[in-house]
Amino acid sequence: MLATAASLALAALAAAPLAAAADVGVWTSAGSSGVVCIHTALLPGMRLLCTERPHTHTSYPANANTNGELSADIDLLNGADINGFGTWTSKFTARHVDTNPFCGGHAQMANGSIFHVGGDPFGNLGPNPTTDGIYADGRQGRRIYNPCPAGSAADCVGSWTTLPSMTSQRWYPTVATLADGSNIIIGGTTVNLDLSKLNASENNPTYEYWPAKTGDWPRQLDILSWAYPYMLYPMVFVLPSEKVFLFVSNKTVIIDPKTDQLSFTVPDLPVIDHAPWIYPYTPTMTILPMTQANNYKFTLQVCGGSKQTTADASPMCWQISPEDANPTWTRVDDMPNARVMVDSAILPDGTILYVNGAGGGLAGGDAGDVLNAYNPVMIADLFDPTAATGKQWTSLAAATNYRLYHSGVVLLESGHVVTTGSEMNNYDDFHKNKKSDCKPYVKQFNADCTSPFNTNIERFTPPYLQRAERNGRPVISKAPTTLTHKSTFIVELSSSISNVARATFIRYTTTTHQTNTDQRFIELKILYSTSNSLVLQAPDTAGRAPPGNWMLFILDKDGVPSVAKTIQLQLGDAVTAAVPSGATPFTAPTGSGSGSNTGSQKGSAVQTAISSVAGALSAAAAFALPFLF
């Protein structure tokens, strides 16, 4: 019966009008990452940095792709044209890191490098741990990955630099880059947290900075003691005021990094059938796009996670603007597909793509431990913050890879999105194929069992790129490589200026465990235009736009973005570009706006078919699961 329902739904999708079906996006394979992308960072030149856990479980040998190395620098294009729409076959290069970074925290630094702190205590290097050595304990580790700069040769790869150790151990900390270019490091535990054997003395309820401040550090954060054990990977964001927003469970504290004074001006998130809003009931929090239309308002949105009354995932989404005079949590439209371990990617048109995760259960477990979560969610869901209540969500095409615990998502310069990771690739062995020789997790390596380690990269072509393939897209021929706040600058285009509607700026991403302190979207003001150029204005403050690598997209009136140019936003004095001769004040073409055209016009037949497919797949995978923690 379930197979019949799914078949009928797929048939309905195939029978839907082609023009409508073309607006749901396309998923394709993009090669191998070499390692499981538990920690993923975007690098210049369409590259990723990925880091995994050592394969120390007795069931699994060391990663043969990398001879046990934990890190890989991945060339996504590997010779393909960034301006094209063909397939990719990525190429990875193993990179050595001195201490075990698994389950650490990270952020993009002001210079575009990746700052990664903390980690895990154990790990073997190479196929024979006895002779090939053991990774050093990474819990006190501080390390920087130095990528090749934008414009480097295609075969250039970066390298790790080891810094002096921290004074305390951190497993599951959060890191964010501040307005002054320094980094704040918050929380974690001193050992791998076991929710069945809690010991509050293992908590590390403190914070510190890099470069280190003078004085007594780290310093206590009582909110992290209060929240234990629901304080791992706290949600941390730099505010326009340059203060730091810190959210755990359902409470918030604001840290002023200039004085280290704390304030408690944000009310608690209401408790309405939701487990603590943090690992292992993992939701995701995202900064909504800051645009001219919303006067660059800073608003956070948290979505997904687990219900309190059942083991099922929650569809809820809430928003708050923490620097309002009277900040208030506001519930917005529920996600059409409830998810725990949900990831988000802000797209160039100002919509937000939600992917990955499960329909129930929670995060956590050893590689291959598929009992913790159930019903992988394959459908991609698109949130439009400019849409009216009741119409904010659109469901798009379904992915083919399960992305459960230890997955991620990244927006790329090409405008594509890739999903990565997951250590539950053996999900079907237990839940679908009922292999008697494959336990809920593999206790002894068996060639008949599926490896849990997913190194497949899957690329999503959003609807705007489907339109680009049919009708073309803006083309940036020249842009600056560096920029300072409040500066004006010139961008040249080889495509028509008459169809240009917007310029958007998105910060490079790092992501792990649904924690992403880096990504944010700012619409830039277009001041003037000529027949082949635009004069733009950079973001106003480093609190709103922290320094680092950003992607500049130019969009046409149909919401189709260019391939991005990477610009490093730096601290420094503003520079005013000379307005070109003949330039006139910019006016967007009629019919364009700051909203999205990314998928809101799909036919009802396609929507109904997608919903039917999702329901059939979910029902086929469902089973009873007790609430474990």
ZIWO-V547180 format. One record per backbone hydrogen bond with DSSP energy under -0.5 kcal/mol. NH is the residue of the N-H (numbers start at 1). CO is the residue of the C=O. If there is no record, write none. Layout:
((NH | CO) (NH | CO))
This chain:
((5 | 1) (6 | 2) (7 | 3) (8 | 4) (9 | 5) (10 | 6) (11 | 7) (12 | 8) (13 | 9) (14 | 10) (15 | 11) (16 | 12) (16 | 13) (21 | 17) (22 | 18) (23 | 20) (24 | 21) (26 | 461) (28 | 459) (30 | 457) (33 | 455) (35 | 33) (37 | 35) (38 | 36) (38 | 51) (39 | 51) (40 | 511) (41 | 49) (42 | 509) (43 | 47) (47 | 43) (48 | 74) (49 | 41) (50 | 48) (50 | 72) (51 | 39) (52 | 70) (56 | 54) (60 | 57) (64 | 62) (66 | 63) (67 | 63) (68 | 63) (69 | 66) (71 | 95) (72 | 50) (73 | 93) (74 | 48) (74 | 72) (75 | 73) (75 | 91) (76 | 46) (76 | 74) (77 | 46) (80 | 77) (82 | 80) (84 | 81) (88 | 29) (89 | 77) (90 | 30) (91 | 75) (93 | 73) (95 | 71) (100 | 136) (101 | 99) (104 | 101) (105 | 117) (107 | 115) (109 | 113) (110 | 181) (112 | 109) (114 | 145) (115 | 107) (115 | 113) (116 | 114) (116 | 143) (117 | 105) (118 | 141) (119 | 170) (120 | 100) (125 | 133) (126 | 124) (131 | 128) (132 | 128) (133 | 129) (135 | 123) (136 | 98) (138 | 120) (141 | 138) (142 | 163) (143 | 116) (144 | 161) (145 | 114) (146 | 144) (146 | 159) (147 | 145) (152 | 149) (156 | 153) (159 | 146) (160 | 96) (161 | 144) (163 | 142) (166 | 140) (170 | 139) (171 | 189) (172 | 103) (174 | 186) (176 | 184) (178 | 182) (181 | 178) (183 | 210) (184 | 176) (185 | 208) (186 | 174) (187 | 206) (189 | 171) (190 | 202) (195 | 193) (197 | 194) (202 | 199) (203 | 200) (204 | 188) (206 | 204) (207 | 219) (208 | 185) (210 | 183) (217 | 215) (218 | 207) (219 | 207) (221 | 205) (224 | 221) (225 | 221) (226 | 222) (227 | 223) (228 | 224) (228 | 225) (230 | 227) (231 | 229) (233 | 172) (234 | 231) (235 | 247) (236 | 234) (237 | 245) (239 | 243) (242 | 239) (244 | 255) (245 | 237) (246 | 253) (247 | 235) (248 | 251) (250 | 248) (251 | 248) (253 | 246) (254 | 263) (255 | 244) (255 | 253) (256 | 261) (257 | 255) (259 | 256) (260 | 256) (261 | 256) (263 | 254) (267 | 265) (269 | 250) (272 | 270) (275 | 306) (277 | 249) (278 | 276) (279 | 232) (281 | 278) (282 | 280) (284 | 303) (286 | 301) (288 | 286) (288 | 299) (290 | 521) (291 | 289) (295 | 292) (296 | 291) (297 | 294) (299 | 297) (300 | 320) (301 | 286) (302 | 318) (303 | 284) (304 | 316) (305 | 282) (305 | 339) (306 | 281) (307 | 312) (313 | 359) (314 | 305) (317 | 332) (318 | 302) (319 | 330) (320 | 300) (322 | 320) (324 | 321) (327 | 324) (330 | 319) (332 | 317) (335 | 315) (339 | 314) (340 | 358) (341 | 282) (342 | 282) (343 | 355) (345 | 353) (347 | 351) (350 | 347) (352 | 383) (353 | 345) (354 | 381) (355 | 343) (357 | 403) (358 | 340) (359 | 374) (359 | 375) (360 | 374) (361 | 311) (362 | 372) (363 | 280) (368 | 423) (369 | 366) (370 | 368) (370 | 440) (372 | 369) (374 | 360) (377 | 357) (378 | 376) (380 | 397) (381 | 354) (382 | 394) (383 | 352) (384 | 392) (385 | 350) (385 | 383) (387 | 384) (391 | 388) (394 | 382) (396 | 380) (397 | 24) (399 | 378) (404 | 402) (407 | 404) (408 | 420) (410 | 418) (412 | 416) (415 | 412) (417 | 460) (418 | 410) (419 | 458) (420 | 408) (422 | 406) (423 | 405) (425 | 452) (427 | 424) (429 | 426) (430 | 426) (430 | 427) (431 | 427) (432 | 428) (433 | 428) (434 | 428) (435 | 429) (438 | 435) (439 | 437) (443 | 441) (449 | 446) (454 | 422) (454 | 452) (455 | 453) (457 | 31) (458 | 419) (458 | 456) (459 | 28) (460 | 417) (461 | 26) (461 | 459) (462 | 460) (465 | 462) (466 | 462) (467 | 463) (468 | 464) (469 | 465) (470 | 466) (471 | 467) (472 | 468) (477 | 475) (477 | 492) (478 | 492) (483 | 568) (485 | 570) (486 | 539) (487 | 484) (488 | 575) (489 | 536) (491 | 534) (492 | 478) (493 | 532) (494 | 475) (495 | 475) (500 | 497) (501 | 555) (502 | 555) (503 | 524) (504 | 553) (505 | 522) (506 | 551) (507 | 520) (508 | 549) (511 | 40) (512 | 515) (514 | 407) (515 | 512) (516 | 514) (518 | 510) (522 | 505) (523 | 290) (524 | 503) (525 | 537) (527 | 525) (527 | 535) (528 | 535) (529 | 584) (530 | 533) (534 | 491) (535 | 528) (536 | 489) (536 | 534) (537 | 525) (538 | 487) (545 | 541) (548 | 569) (550 | 567) (551 | 506) (552 | 550) (552 | 565) (553 | 504) (553 | 551) (555 | 502) (556 | 560) (557 | 499) (559 | 556) (561 | 559) (562 | 554) (564 | 413) (565 | 552) (567 | 550) (568 | 481) (569 | 548) (569 | 567) (570 | 483) (570 | 568) (577 | 575) (583 | 580) (584 | 529) (586 | 527) (589 | 500) (592 | 589) (602 | 599) (607 | 603) (608 | 604) (609 | 605) (610 | 606) (611 | 607) (612 | 608) (613 | 609) (614 | 610) (615 | 611) (616 | 612) (617 | 613) (618 | 614) (619 | 615) (620 | 616) (621 | 617) (622 | 618) (622 | 619) (628 | 626))
